[in-house]
Amino acid sequence: ALNSKKVIIVEGLLDGVVLSQIAKDSLIVSCSNGVQGTLKCLSQLQFGKYDEIKLILDNDKAGDTETEKIISQYPFIKDCRKFLIDFGSKDIGDWYMDKYVWETDND
């Protein structure tokens, strides 16, 4: 997905690995220094290269706070955590385990 026109920004490395298996048409970006460093990390992105930029930070207080900061500074970035909230999952890894792994183990 290096030539992708879509970017998904996630909070953690595991979230990025999981999402890279599902969202094959998107470049997955994860900042290595935690959720608090995400805003600073974004300054390295060349926003003009992408048609769509999505943000999926964790469904917790820190994720809420950082998402608010990022969206206020970069209003063209879309908060895409609704599926985490709908499933009651903390992050992409939890969501994946609940939705795919545990369901298939019970078949």
N, C-alpha and C positions, 0 to 999 in steps of 0.2 A: 504493500500500500504506500510505498514511498512516493509515487507519482499521484497519489490521491488528491482530490480537491476537497476532501472532508477530513476534519480532525476531531477527535474525541479526547478531551483532557480528563484524566482520572487521577484519583488521589494516591493510590499505591501501586507498587510493582505487580502484585498478584492480580489486582483489578485489571491492569493493563494486559497481562498475559491471558486472563480469561476472556476479556473483551476482544483481543486480537483474533481469537478463534471463532468468534461470532460475527464481528463487524469487519469482515475481510476487505471491504472497500474503503476503509477509513485508516488514516494514520492515527495511531494511539500514542498519546504523550502522557508520561507520568513523571512528576518531579520527584527527585530522589530525596529531597530534604523535608518531606512531610507537608501536611496540608497548609501550614503557615507560610511555606515558601512558594506556594503555587502562584500567587500573584506576581512575585518577583520573577519566577521562572517564565511566565507568559511574555515578559518583555523580550525574550529571545525568539519568539515566534514571528515569522514574517506573515502577518495576517492577510496581506493582499494576495498571497498565493492560493488561498482557500476560499471555496464558495460557501462552506458551512463549517461552523465551529461549535461543537457541543461540549458541555461541561457536566461531568457526572462525579461529583465529590460524594463522600459518605453521607448517609442519612443520619447525622448526629449533630450535636450543637456546634462543634468545630466546623463541620461541613457546611452547616447553615450560615455561619458567620463568614466564612471565606467565600462562599458562593455569592453572598450579598455584596461583599467588597469587590469581587471580580466583575459581577454584572453591572455594578454602579460605575466602574471604570471603563469597562468594555461592553456597552449595551448590545452589541451585535452578537455576543456569545450567548448561546441558549442554554438555560438550566434544564437538564434532561433527567432529573432524578425522580420524576413522577412514578416510574415503574418500581423503584426501590420503596417508595412510600406506600404504593398500592400493595406490594407484597409484604410490607413490614420488615424488609431486609435492611441491615446496617450498611452493606456495601455490595459491590458487584459479585465478589466471591461468595458471600452468603446467599445472594439471590440465585446465583448459578447452582449452588449446591441444593438449595431448596427446590428450584424449578426443574432442573434436569437430572442431577445425580440421584437424589433420593427417590424421585418418582420412578426412574427406570429400575432402581434396585428392587422396588416393590412389585414389579410386573412378573 
